[in-house]
Amino acid sequence: MFTNDRRQQERTGRYGTSRVEFLQELVTQFQNTSTDETREKILANLANFAYDPYNYNFLRQLNVLELFIDCLTEPNEKLVEFGIGGICNSCVDPANSAIVTEFSGIPPIIQCLSSPVRNTVNYALGALYYICNDFNKKEILKPEVIDIIKR
């Protein structure tokens, strides 16, 4: 369910943690932990927040999209899956798509098409669909990328 300011106020109450503060806590925890399992849980949580347009400004403010992109090159397949899931969820918004493109996110997304993890491949396809526009379609719709998609 999508959130709005009124619903968020009802959920957090007068003295609750604001959404941006909560997301900042998650980002800080992710950056400060070294255990894969904890990082996976935190990144999955961030990816879930990425589907709601209410959170888009917060994600941009906290550089979460860049964090998702960084996770695409991790050796841990779960971090890759949750990173590309967060990108796919958030790239419905053109401003988020522009950030992913600006921070060289297209090549690692294309790499995700070759993942052995089905969810990773599906998220990569979705992300490329949302990101593709007149400015970057030559990079996304290259014959070798189309071949990967067909396979």
DSSP file with accessible surface (Angstrom, degrees, kcal/mol):
  #  RESIDUE AA STRUCTURE BP1 BP2  ACC     N-H-->O    O-->H-N    N-H-->O    O-->H-N    TCO  KAPPA ALPHA  PHI   PSI    X-CA   Y-CA   Z-CA
    1    1 A M              0   0  155      0, 0.0     2,-0.2     0, 0.0    51,-0.0   0.000 360.0 360.0 360.0 135.2    0.0    0.0    0.0
    2    2 A F        -     0   0  126      1,-0.1     2,-0.2    49,-0.0    50,-0.0  -0.467 360.0-135.7 -76.9 149.2    1.3    3.4   -0.9
    3    3 A T        -     0   0   16     -2,-0.2     2,-0.3     4,-0.0    51,-0.2  -0.662  18.3-174.0-104.3 155.7    1.9    6.0    1.8
    4    4 A N     >  -     0   0   81     -2,-0.2     4,-2.6     1,-0.0     5,-0.2  -0.861  44.5 -92.8-136.9 175.1    1.1    9.6    2.1
    5    5 A D  H  > S+     0   0  121     -2,-0.3     4,-2.4     1,-0.2     5,-0.2   0.904 123.1  48.8 -59.0 -43.0    1.9   12.3    4.7
    6    6 A R  H  > S+     0   0  181      2,-0.2     4,-2.3     1,-0.2    -1,-0.2   0.946 113.2  45.8 -64.0 -47.6   -1.3   11.7    6.7
    7    7 A R  H  > S+     0   0   75      1,-0.2     4,-2.1     2,-0.2    -1,-0.2   0.906 112.2  52.2 -62.2 -40.2   -1.0    8.0    6.8
    8    8 A Q  H  X S+     0   0   14     -4,-2.6     4,-2.1     1,-0.2     5,-0.3   0.917 108.6  50.4 -63.1 -41.8    2.7    8.3    7.8
    9    9 A Q  H  X S+     0   0  112     -4,-2.4     4,-2.2    -5,-0.2    -1,-0.2   0.915 110.2  50.3 -63.0 -40.8    1.8   10.6   10.6
   10   10 A E  H  < S+     0   0  119     -4,-2.3    -1,-0.2     1,-0.2    -2,-0.2   0.890 112.8  47.0 -62.8 -39.2   -0.8    8.2   11.9
   11   11 A R  H  < S+     0   0  146     -4,-2.1    -1,-0.2    -5,-0.2    -2,-0.2   0.832 119.7  36.1 -75.0 -33.8    1.6    5.3   11.8
   12   12 A T  H  < S-     0   0   37     -4,-2.1     4,-0.4    -5,-0.2     3,-0.2   0.714  95.8-152.2 -95.4 -21.0    4.5    7.0   13.5
   13   13 A G    ><  -     0   0   32     -4,-2.2     3,-0.6    -5,-0.3    -1,-0.1  -0.069  42.9 -55.3  73.9-179.3    2.6    9.1   16.0
   14   14 A R  T 3  S+     0   0  202      1,-0.2    -1,-0.2    -4,-0.1    -4,-0.0   0.842 138.0  29.6 -67.3 -35.0    3.7   12.3   17.5
   15   15 A Y  T 3  S+     0   0  200     -3,-0.2    -1,-0.2     2,-0.1    -2,-0.2   0.253  94.1 119.0-113.4  13.7    7.1   11.1   18.8
   16   16 A G  S <  S-     0   0   38     -3,-0.6     2,-0.4    -4,-0.4    -4,-0.1  -0.168  74.1 -87.6 -75.7 170.5    7.9    8.3   16.4
   17   17 A T        -     0   0   64      1,-0.1    -1,-0.1    -5,-0.1    -2,-0.1  -0.647  45.3-122.1 -78.2 131.0   10.8    8.1   14.1
   18   18 A S     >  -     0   0   45     -2,-0.4     4,-2.5     1,-0.1     5,-0.2  -0.263  23.1-110.7 -68.6 161.6   10.2    9.9   10.7
   19   19 A R  H  > S+     0   0   19      1,-0.2     4,-2.8     2,-0.2     5,-0.2   0.929 118.3  50.4 -61.2 -44.2   10.6    7.8    7.6
   20   20 A V  H  > S+     0   0   34      1,-0.2     4,-2.4     2,-0.2    -1,-0.2   0.907 111.2  49.2 -64.6 -37.3   13.7    9.6    6.5
   21   21 A E  H  > S+     0   0  106      2,-0.2     4,-2.2     1,-0.2    -1,-0.2   0.914 111.6  49.3 -65.8 -41.3   15.3    9.0    9.9
   22   22 A F  H  X S+     0   0   73     -4,-2.5     4,-2.1     2,-0.2    -2,-0.2   0.935 111.9  47.4 -64.0 -44.9   14.4    5.3    9.8
   23   23 A L  H  X S+     0   0    0     -4,-2.8     4,-2.5     1,-0.2    -1,-0.2   0.898 109.9  53.6 -64.1 -37.8   15.8    4.9    6.3
   24   24 A Q  H  X S+     0   0   79     -4,-2.4     4,-2.7    -5,-0.2    -1,-0.2   0.905 106.6  52.6 -62.0 -40.2   19.0    6.7    7.4
   25   25 A E  H  X S+     0   0   89     -4,-2.2     4,-2.7     2,-0.2    -1,-0.2   0.911 109.2  49.6 -60.9 -42.4   19.3    4.3   10.3
   26   26 A L  H  X S+     0   0    8     -4,-2.1     4,-2.6     2,-0.2    -2,-0.2   0.931 111.3  48.3 -62.9 -44.6   19.0    1.4    7.8
   27   27 A V  H  X S+     0   0    5     -4,-2.5     4,-2.5     2,-0.2    -2,-0.2   0.933 112.6  48.6 -61.7 -44.4   21.7    2.9    5.5
   28   28 A T  H  X S+     0   0   52     -4,-2.7     4,-1.8     1,-0.2    -2,-0.2   0.922 111.4  49.5 -62.9 -43.5   24.0    3.4    8.5
   29   29 A Q  H  X S+     0   0   98     -4,-2.7     4,-1.0     1,-0.2    -1,-0.2   0.914 110.3  51.2 -60.9 -43.1   23.5   -0.1    9.7
   30   30 A F  H >< S+     0   0   12     -4,-2.6     3,-0.6     1,-0.2    -2,-0.2   0.926 112.4  46.1 -59.6 -44.4   24.2   -1.5    6.3
   31   31 A Q  H 3< S+     0   0  123     -4,-2.5    -1,-0.2     1,-0.2    -2,-0.2   0.789 115.5  46.2 -70.1 -27.0   27.4    0.5    6.0
   32   32 A N  H 3< S+     0   0  129     -4,-1.8     2,-0.3    -5,-0.2    -1,-0.2   0.487  96.5  83.6 -98.1  -4.0   28.6   -0.4    9.5
   33   33 A T    <<  -     0   0   36     -4,-1.0     0, 0.0    -3,-0.6     0, 0.0  -0.726  48.2-172.3-101.6 152.3   27.9   -4.2    9.5
   34   34 A S        +     0   0  106     -2,-0.3     2,-0.4     5,-0.0    -1,-0.1   0.482  54.7 101.6-116.9  -7.2   30.2   -6.8    8.1
   35   35 A T     >  -     0   0   70      1,-0.1     4,-2.3     2,-0.0     5,-0.2  -0.650  64.4-143.5 -84.9 133.0   28.0   -9.9    8.3
   36   36 A D  H  > S+     0   0   85     -2,-0.4     4,-2.8     1,-0.2     5,-0.2   0.897  98.0  55.3 -59.4 -44.0   26.4  -11.0    5.0
   37   37 A E  H  > S+     0   0  122      1,-0.2     4,-2.2     2,-0.2    -1,-0.2   0.921 110.3  44.8 -60.0 -43.4   23.2  -12.1    6.6
   38   38 A T  H  > S+     0   0   59      2,-0.2     4,-2.5     1,-0.2     5,-0.2   0.926 113.3  50.4 -67.1 -43.1   22.6   -8.7    8.3
   39   39 A R  H  X S+     0   0   45     -4,-2.3     4,-2.7     1,-0.2     5,-0.2   0.900 109.3  52.4 -62.0 -39.8   23.5   -6.8    5.2
   40   40 A E  H  X S+     0   0   46     -4,-2.8     4,-2.6     2,-0.2    -1,-0.2   0.935 110.5  47.1 -61.0 -46.6   21.1   -9.0    3.2
   41   41 A K  H  X S+     0   0  132     -4,-2.2     4,-2.0     2,-0.2    -2,-0.2   0.913 114.1  46.8 -63.7 -42.3   18.2   -8.3    5.6
   42   42 A I  H  X S+     0   0   10     -4,-2.5     4,-2.6     2,-0.2    -2,-0.2   0.932 113.4  48.0 -66.7 -44.3   18.9   -4.6    5.6
   43   43 A L  H  X S+     0   0    0     -4,-2.7     4,-2.7     1,-0.2    -2,-0.2   0.905 110.1  52.1 -65.9 -38.6   19.2   -4.3    1.8
   44   44 A A  H  X S+     0   0   22     -4,-2.6     4,-2.0    -5,-0.2    -1,-0.2   0.912 109.8  50.5 -60.8 -41.1   16.0   -6.4    1.4
   45   45 A N  H  X S+     0   0   59     -4,-2.0     4,-1.7     2,-0.2    -2,-0.2   0.935 110.8  47.8 -62.6 -46.6   14.2   -3.9    3.7
   46   46 A L  H  X S+     0   0    0     -4,-2.6     4,-1.1     1,-0.2    -2,-0.2   0.906 109.5  53.7 -61.5 -40.7   15.5   -0.9    1.7
   47   47 A A  H  < S+     0   0    6     -4,-2.7     3,-0.3     1,-0.2     4,-0.3   0.875 105.5  54.1 -63.0 -36.0   14.4   -2.5   -1.5
   48   48 A N  H >< S+     0   0  102     -4,-2.0     3,-1.0     1,-0.2     4,-0.3   0.868 106.3  51.5 -66.2 -35.9   10.9   -2.9   -0.1
   49   49 A F  H >< S+     0   0   33     -4,-1.7     3,-1.0     1,-0.2     6,-0.3   0.746  97.1  71.8 -69.4 -21.3   10.8    0.8    0.7
   50   50 A A  T 3< S+     0   0    0     -4,-1.1    -1,-0.2    -3,-0.3    -2,-0.2   0.611  85.1  65.0 -73.9 -11.4   11.8    1.5   -2.9
   51   51 A Y  T <  S+     0   0   99     -3,-1.0    -1,-0.2    -4,-0.3    -2,-0.1   0.711  86.0  81.5 -82.6 -18.6    8.5    0.5   -4.4
   52   52 A D    X   -     0   0    4     -3,-1.0     3,-2.2    -4,-0.3     4,-0.4  -0.771  69.8-148.6 -95.5 118.5    6.5    3.3   -2.7
   53   53 A P  G >  S+     0   0   66      0, 0.0     3,-1.2     0, 0.0     4,-0.5   0.781  94.9  71.7 -54.3 -25.7    6.6    6.7   -4.4
   54   54 A Y  G 3  S+     0   0   49      1,-0.3     4,-0.3   -51,-0.2     3,-0.2   0.831 100.5  46.1 -57.8 -30.7    6.4    8.3   -1.0
   55   55 A N  G <> S+     0   0    1     -3,-2.2     4,-2.7    -6,-0.3    -1,-0.3   0.539  84.1  94.3 -91.2  -8.6    9.9    7.2   -0.3
   56   56 A Y  H <> S+     0   0   15     -3,-1.2     4,-2.3    -4,-0.4     5,-0.2   0.901  86.3  47.1 -56.9 -47.0   11.6    8.3   -3.6
   57   57 A N  H  > S+     0   0  104     -4,-0.5     4,-2.8    -3,-0.2    -1,-0.2   0.908 113.4  49.7 -61.4 -40.0   12.8   11.7   -2.4
   58   58 A F  H  > S+     0   0   41     -4,-0.3     4,-2.3     2,-0.2    -2,-0.2   0.911 109.4  51.1 -64.7 -42.6   14.2   10.1    0.8
   59   59 A L  H  <>S+     0   0    0     -4,-2.7     5,-2.5     2,-0.2     6,-0.6   0.905 113.2  45.4 -62.7 -39.9   16.0    7.4   -1.2
   60   60 A R  H ><5S+     0   0   58     -4,-2.3     3,-1.3    -5,-0.2    -2,-0.2   0.930 111.9  52.0 -67.1 -44.7   17.6   10.0   -3.4
   61   61 A Q  H 3<5S+     0   0  127     -4,-2.8    -2,-0.2     1,-0.3    -1,-0.2   0.868 114.4  42.7 -58.7 -38.0   18.5   12.2   -0.4
   62   62 A L  T 3<5S-     0   0   19     -4,-2.3    -1,-0.3    -5,-0.2    -2,-0.2   0.325 109.8-120.3 -94.1   5.9   20.2    9.3    1.3
   63   63 A N  T <>5 +     0   0   92     -3,-1.3     4,-1.6    -4,-0.2    -3,-0.2   0.811  62.9 146.0  60.1  33.0   21.9    8.0   -1.9
   64   64 A V  H  >< +     0   0    0     -5,-2.5     4,-2.7     1,-0.2     5,-0.2   0.866  65.5  59.5 -70.1 -32.8   20.2    4.6   -1.6
   65   65 A L  H  > S+     0   0    0     -6,-0.6     4,-2.3     1,-0.2    -1,-0.2   0.919 105.6  48.6 -62.1 -39.8   20.0    4.3   -5.4
   66   66 A E  H  > S+     0   0   31      2,-0.2     4,-2.6     1,-0.2    -1,-0.2   0.885 109.2  53.5 -65.7 -36.3   23.8    4.5   -5.5
   67   67 A L  H  X S+     0   0   17     -4,-1.6     4,-1.8     2,-0.2    -2,-0.2   0.925 107.5  50.9 -63.4 -43.2   24.0    1.9   -2.7
   68   68 A F  H  X S+     0   0    0     -4,-2.7     4,-0.7     1,-0.2    -2,-0.2   0.928 110.3  49.5 -58.8 -44.9   21.8   -0.4   -4.8
   69   69 A I  H >< S+     0   0   13     -4,-2.3     3,-1.3     1,-0.2     4,-0.4   0.926 108.0  53.6 -61.4 -44.6   24.1    0.0   -7.8
   70   70 A D  H >< S+     0   0  105     -4,-2.6     3,-1.2     1,-0.3    -1,-0.2   0.858 103.2  58.1 -58.2 -35.2   27.1   -0.7   -5.7
   71   71 A C  H >< S+     0   0    2     -4,-1.8     3,-1.5     1,-0.2    -1,-0.3   0.702  87.3  76.6 -71.3 -17.1   25.6   -4.0   -4.5
   72   72 A L  T << S+     0   0   15     -3,-1.3    -1,-0.2    -4,-0.7    -2,-0.2   0.708  96.1  47.9 -67.9 -17.4   25.2   -5.2   -8.1
   73   73 A T  T <  S+     0   0  112     -3,-1.2    -1,-0.3    -4,-0.4    -2,-0.2   0.310  85.2 117.8-105.2   9.0   28.9   -6.0   -8.2
   74   74 A E    <   -     0   0   58     -3,-1.5     6,-0.1     2,-0.2    -3,-0.0  -0.438  67.8-133.4 -71.4 149.2   29.0   -7.9   -4.9
   75   75 A P  S    S+     0   0  120      0, 0.0     2,-0.7     0, 0.0    -1,-0.1   0.731  85.8  93.0 -73.9 -18.3   30.0  -11.6   -4.9
   76   76 A N     >  -     0   0   24      1,-0.2     4,-1.9    -5,-0.1     3,-0.4  -0.650  67.8-155.0 -79.6 114.0   27.0  -12.3   -2.7
   77   77 A E  H  > S+     0   0   81     -2,-0.7     4,-2.7     1,-0.2    -1,-0.2   0.800  92.0  57.4 -61.7 -31.1   24.0  -13.2   -5.0
   78   78 A K  H  > S+     0   0   95      2,-0.2     4,-2.7     1,-0.2     5,-0.3   0.905 106.2  48.7 -66.8 -41.1   21.5  -12.2   -2.4
   79   79 A L  H  > S+     0   0    0     -3,-0.4     4,-2.4     2,-0.2    -2,-0.2   0.908 112.5  48.9 -65.1 -38.6   22.9   -8.7   -2.2
   80   80 A V  H  X S+     0   0    9     -4,-1.9     4,-2.9     2,-0.2     5,-0.3   0.948 112.0  49.3 -62.8 -47.0   22.9   -8.5   -6.0
   81   81 A E  H  X S+     0   0   15     -4,-2.7     4,-2.0     1,-0.2    -2,-0.2   0.925 115.2  42.1 -59.3 -46.9   19.2   -9.7   -6.0
   82   82 A F  H  X S+     0   0   45     -4,-2.7     4,-2.2     2,-0.2    -1,-0.2   0.863 113.7  53.4 -73.1 -32.2   18.1   -7.2   -3.5
   83   83 A G  H  X S+     0   0    0     -4,-2.4     4,-2.0    -5,-0.3    -2,-0.2   0.953 113.0  41.8 -65.2 -47.6   20.1   -4.4   -5.1
   84   84 A I  H  X S+     0   0    0     -4,-2.9     4,-3.0     1,-0.2     5,-0.2   0.856 112.2  56.7 -70.1 -31.3   18.6   -5.0   -8.5
   85   85 A G  H  X S+     0   0    3     -4,-2.0     4,-2.7    -5,-0.3    -1,-0.2   0.924 107.3  48.4 -62.5 -42.2   15.2   -5.4   -6.9
   86   86 A G  H  X S+     0   0    0     -4,-2.2     4,-1.9     2,-0.2    -2,-0.2   0.900 112.3  48.8 -64.8 -39.0   15.5   -2.0   -5.3
   87   87 A I  H  X S+     0   0    0     -4,-2.0     4,-2.2     2,-0.2    -2,-0.2   0.948 112.2  48.0 -65.0 -47.6   16.5   -0.5   -8.6
   88   88 A C  H  < S+     0   0   16     -4,-3.0     4,-0.3     1,-0.2    -2,-0.2   0.931 112.5  49.6 -59.2 -45.1   13.6   -2.1  -10.4
   89   89 A N  H  < S+     0   0   45     -4,-2.7     3,-0.4     1,-0.2    -1,-0.2   0.864 118.1  38.4 -61.8 -38.1   11.2   -1.0   -7.7
   90   90 A S  H >< S+     0   0    0     -4,-1.9     3,-1.6     1,-0.2     6,-0.3   0.706  96.5  77.5 -90.9 -19.2   12.4    2.6   -7.8
   91   91 A C  T 3<  +     0   0    1     -4,-2.2    -1,-0.2     1,-0.3     6,-0.2   0.474  68.2  86.7 -79.4   3.9   13.0    3.2  -11.5
   92   92 A V  T 3  S+     0   0   79     -3,-0.4    -1,-0.3    -4,-0.3    -2,-0.1   0.857  81.1  75.5 -61.8 -30.5    9.3    3.6  -12.2
   93   93 A D  S X> S-     0   0   43     -3,-1.6     4,-2.2     1,-0.1     3,-0.5  -0.698  82.9-142.7 -84.5 124.3   10.1    7.2  -11.3
   94   94 A P  H 3> S+     0   0  103      0, 0.0     4,-2.4     0, 0.0     5,-0.2   0.837 100.2  57.4 -58.3 -33.1   12.0    9.0  -14.1
   95   95 A A  H 3> S+     0   0   44      2,-0.2     4,-1.6     1,-0.2     5,-0.1   0.903 108.9  46.0 -65.0 -38.4   14.2   10.9  -11.6
   96   96 A N  H <> S+     0   0    0     -3,-0.5     4,-2.4    -6,-0.3    -1,-0.2   0.905 110.6  52.7 -69.9 -40.0   15.3    7.6  -10.1
   97   97 A S  H  X S+     0   0    7     -4,-2.2     4,-2.4    -7,-0.2    -2,-0.2   0.905 107.4  53.1 -60.0 -40.2   16.0    6.2  -13.6
   98   98 A A  H  X S+     0   0   55     -4,-2.4     4,-3.0     1,-0.2    -1,-0.2   0.894 108.3  49.8 -63.6 -38.6   18.1    9.3  -14.4
   99   99 A I  H  X S+     0   0   29     -4,-1.6     4,-2.4     2,-0.2    -1,-0.2   0.931 109.7  50.3 -66.3 -44.4   20.2    8.7  -11.2
  100  100 A V  H  <>S+     0   0    0     -4,-2.4     5,-2.8     1,-0.2     6,-0.3   0.929 114.8  44.5 -60.2 -42.2   20.8    5.1  -12.1
  101  101 A T  H ><5S+     0   0   47     -4,-2.4     3,-1.5     3,-0.2     5,-0.2   0.939 111.9  52.4 -66.2 -45.3   21.9    6.1  -15.6
  102  102 A E  H 3<5S+     0   0  140     -4,-3.0    -2,-0.2     1,-0.3    -1,-0.2   0.850 108.0  51.4 -60.5 -35.6   24.0    9.0  -14.3
  103  103 A F  T 3<5S-     0   0   94     -4,-2.4    -1,-0.3    -5,-0.2    -2,-0.2   0.000 121.9-103.4 -96.3  30.8   25.9    6.7  -11.8
  104  104 A S  T < 5S+     0   0   88     -3,-1.5    -3,-0.2     1,-0.1    -2,-0.1   0.844  72.4 145.8  56.6  41.9   26.7    4.1  -14.6
  105  105 A G     >< +     0   0    0     -5,-2.8     4,-1.8    -6,-0.2    -4,-0.2   0.680  50.3  76.6 -82.4 -17.1   24.1    1.7  -13.4
  106  106 A I  H  > S+     0   0    2     -6,-0.3     4,-2.7    -5,-0.2     5,-0.2   0.949  90.7  51.6 -65.4 -48.1   23.2    0.3  -16.9
  107  107 A P  H  > S+     0   0   64      0, 0.0     4,-2.2     0, 0.0    -1,-0.2   0.932 112.5  44.9 -57.6 -45.9   26.2   -2.0  -17.4
  108  108 A P  H  > S+     0   0   22      0, 0.0     4,-1.4     0, 0.0    -2,-0.2   0.855 111.8  53.8 -68.2 -27.4   25.9   -3.8  -14.0
  109  109 A I  H  X S+     0   0    0     -4,-1.8     4,-0.6     2,-0.2     3,-0.3   0.935 107.8  50.0 -66.5 -42.8   22.1   -4.1  -14.7
  110  110 A I  H >< S+     0   0   15     -4,-2.7     3,-1.4     1,-0.2     4,-0.3   0.904 106.4  56.1 -60.4 -39.9   22.9   -5.7  -18.0
  111  111 A Q  H >< S+     0   0  137     -4,-2.2     3,-1.8     1,-0.3    -1,-0.2   0.858  97.2  64.2 -59.4 -34.3   25.3   -8.1  -16.2
  112  112 A C  H >< S+     0   0    5     -4,-1.4     3,-1.7    -3,-0.3    -1,-0.3   0.730  85.3  73.6 -63.5 -21.6   22.4   -9.1  -13.9
  113  113 A L  T << S+     0   0   13     -3,-1.4    -1,-0.3    -4,-0.6    -2,-0.2   0.748  95.8  51.4 -63.7 -21.1   20.7  -10.6  -17.0
  114  114 A S  T <  S+     0   0   75     -3,-1.8    -1,-0.3    -4,-0.3    -2,-0.2   0.297  83.5 125.7 -98.1   9.3   23.2  -13.4  -16.9
  115  115 A S    <   -     0   0   20     -3,-1.7     6,-0.1     2,-0.1    -3,-0.0  -0.344  63.3-136.7 -68.1 147.0   22.6  -14.3  -13.2
  116  116 A P  S    S+     0   0  116      0, 0.0     2,-0.7     0, 0.0    -1,-0.1   0.603  84.9  91.5 -76.0  -8.1   21.7  -17.8  -12.2
  117  117 A V     >  -     0   0   38      1,-0.2     4,-1.9    -5,-0.1     3,-0.3  -0.784  69.3-152.5 -93.1 117.8   19.1  -16.3   -9.9
  118  118 A R  H  > S+     0   0  198     -2,-0.7     4,-2.7     1,-0.2     5,-0.2   0.879  93.9  53.4 -58.2 -43.6   15.7  -16.0  -11.6
  119  119 A N  H  > S+     0   0   73      1,-0.2     4,-2.8     2,-0.2    -1,-0.2   0.901 106.7  53.4 -59.4 -40.2   14.5  -13.0   -9.5
  120  120 A T  H  > S+     0   0    0     -3,-0.3     4,-2.3     2,-0.2    -1,-0.2   0.931 110.3  46.8 -60.7 -45.0   17.7  -11.1  -10.3
  121  121 A V  H  X S+     0   0   34     -4,-1.9     4,-2.5     2,-0.2    -2,-0.2   0.935 113.1  49.0 -63.1 -45.7   17.1  -11.6  -14.1
  122  122 A N  H  X S+     0   0   82     -4,-2.7     4,-2.3     1,-0.2    -2,-0.2   0.913 112.0  48.0 -62.5 -43.0   13.5  -10.6  -13.8
  123  123 A Y  H  X S+     0   0   76     -4,-2.8     4,-2.9     2,-0.2    -1,-0.2   0.892 110.3  52.8 -64.0 -38.7   14.3   -7.5  -11.8
  124  124 A A  H  X S+     0   0    0     -4,-2.3     4,-2.7    -5,-0.2     5,-0.2   0.920 108.8  49.5 -63.8 -43.0   17.0   -6.6  -14.3
  125  125 A L  H  X S+     0   0   63     -4,-2.5     4,-2.1     2,-0.2    -2,-0.2   0.930 113.0  47.2 -59.9 -45.4   14.5   -6.9  -17.2
  126  126 A G  H  X S+     0   0   19     -4,-2.3     4,-2.2     2,-0.2    -2,-0.2   0.924 111.7  50.1 -62.5 -44.0   12.1   -4.7  -15.3
  127  127 A A  H  X S+     0   0    0     -4,-2.9     4,-2.5     1,-0.2     5,-0.2   0.932 110.5  49.0 -62.3 -44.6   14.7   -2.1  -14.5
  128  128 A L  H  X S+     0   0    8     -4,-2.7     4,-2.4     1,-0.2    -1,-0.2   0.892 108.6  54.6 -63.5 -37.2   15.9   -1.9  -18.1
  129  129 A Y  H  < S+     0   0  177     -4,-2.1    -1,-0.2    -5,-0.2    -2,-0.2   0.939 113.6  40.9 -59.1 -47.5   12.3   -1.5  -19.3
  130  130 A Y  H  < S+     0   0  104     -4,-2.2    -2,-0.2     1,-0.2    -1,-0.2   0.833 118.3  46.6 -71.4 -33.4   11.8    1.5  -16.9
  131  131 A I  H  < S+     0   0    1     -4,-2.5    -2,-0.2    -5,-0.2    -1,-0.2   0.823  85.6 104.9 -79.9 -31.8   15.2    3.0  -17.6
  132  132 A C     <  +     0   0   43     -4,-2.4     2,-0.3    -5,-0.2   -35,-0.0  -0.261  43.3 143.3 -60.7 127.9   15.2    2.7  -21.4
  133  133 A N    >>  -     0   0   67     -2,-0.0     4,-1.8     0, 0.0     3,-0.8  -0.866  65.9 -77.8-150.0-177.4   14.6    6.1  -23.1
  134  134 A D  T 34 S+     0   0  129     -2,-0.3     4,-0.2     1,-0.2    -2,-0.1   0.776 124.9  53.3 -60.2 -27.3   15.7    8.0  -26.2
  135  135 A F  T 34 S+     0   0  198      1,-0.1    -1,-0.2     2,-0.1     4,-0.1   0.754 123.5  21.0 -81.7 -26.7   19.1    8.9  -24.6
  136  136 A N  T X> S+     0   0    9     -3,-0.8     4,-1.9    -5,-0.2     3,-0.9   0.395  87.4 103.8-124.6   4.6   20.2    5.5  -23.6
  137  137 A K  H 3X S+     0   0   93     -4,-1.8     4,-3.3     1,-0.3    -3,-0.1   0.821  78.3  60.6 -64.5 -26.2   18.4    3.0  -25.7
  138  138 A K  H 34 S+     0   0  186     -4,-0.2    -1,-0.3     1,-0.2    -2,-0.1   0.871 108.5  44.8 -66.0 -34.5   21.4    2.4  -27.9
  139  139 A E  H X4 S+     0   0   73     -3,-0.9     3,-0.6     2,-0.1    -2,-0.2   0.886 120.5  39.3 -73.4 -38.7   23.3    1.1  -24.8
  140  140 A I  H 3< S+     0   0    5     -4,-1.9    -2,-0.2     1,-0.2    -3,-0.2   0.875 116.4  48.0 -81.1 -37.4   20.4   -1.0  -23.6
  141  141 A L  T 3< S+     0   0   92     -4,-3.3    -1,-0.2    -5,-0.2    -2,-0.1   0.048  76.2 141.3 -98.8  28.6   19.2   -2.4  -26.9
  142  142 A K    X>  -     0   0   79     -3,-0.6     4,-2.4     1,-0.1     3,-0.7  -0.353  65.1-112.8 -63.1 149.6   22.6   -3.5  -28.3
  143  143 A P  H 3> S+     0   0   92      0, 0.0     4,-2.5     0, 0.0     5,-0.2   0.868 117.1  54.5 -54.1 -39.3   22.4   -6.8  -30.2
  144  144 A E  H 3> S+     0   0  103      2,-0.2     4,-1.7     1,-0.2     5,-0.1   0.856 108.8  48.4 -67.1 -31.4   24.5   -8.5  -27.5
  145  145 A V  H <> S+     0   0    3     -3,-0.7     4,-2.5     2,-0.2    -1,-0.2   0.923 110.2  51.2 -71.7 -42.1   22.0   -7.5  -24.8
  146  146 A I  H  X S+     0   0   52     -4,-2.4     4,-2.6     1,-0.2    -2,-0.2   0.906 108.2  53.3 -60.0 -40.3   19.1   -8.6  -26.9
  147  147 A D  H  X S+     0   0   83     -4,-2.5     4,-1.9    -5,-0.2    -1,-0.2   0.915 108.4  49.4 -60.7 -43.4   20.9  -12.0  -27.3
  148  148 A I  H  < S+     0   0   33     -4,-1.7    -2,-0.2     1,-0.2    -1,-0.2   0.924 111.0  50.0 -61.3 -43.9   21.3  -12.3  -23.6
  149  149 A I  H  < S+     0   0   74     -4,-2.5    -2,-0.2     1,-0.2    -1,-0.2   0.919 109.0  51.7 -63.4 -40.7   17.6  -11.5  -23.1
  150  150 A K  H  <        0   0  163     -4,-2.6    -1,-0.2     1,-0.2    -2,-0.2   0.864 360.0 360.0 -64.5 -33.8   16.6  -14.1  -25.7
  151  151 A R     <        0   0  217     -4,-1.9    -1,-0.2    -5,-0.2    -2,-0.2   0.824 360.0 360.0 -76.1 360.0   18.6  -16.7  -23.9
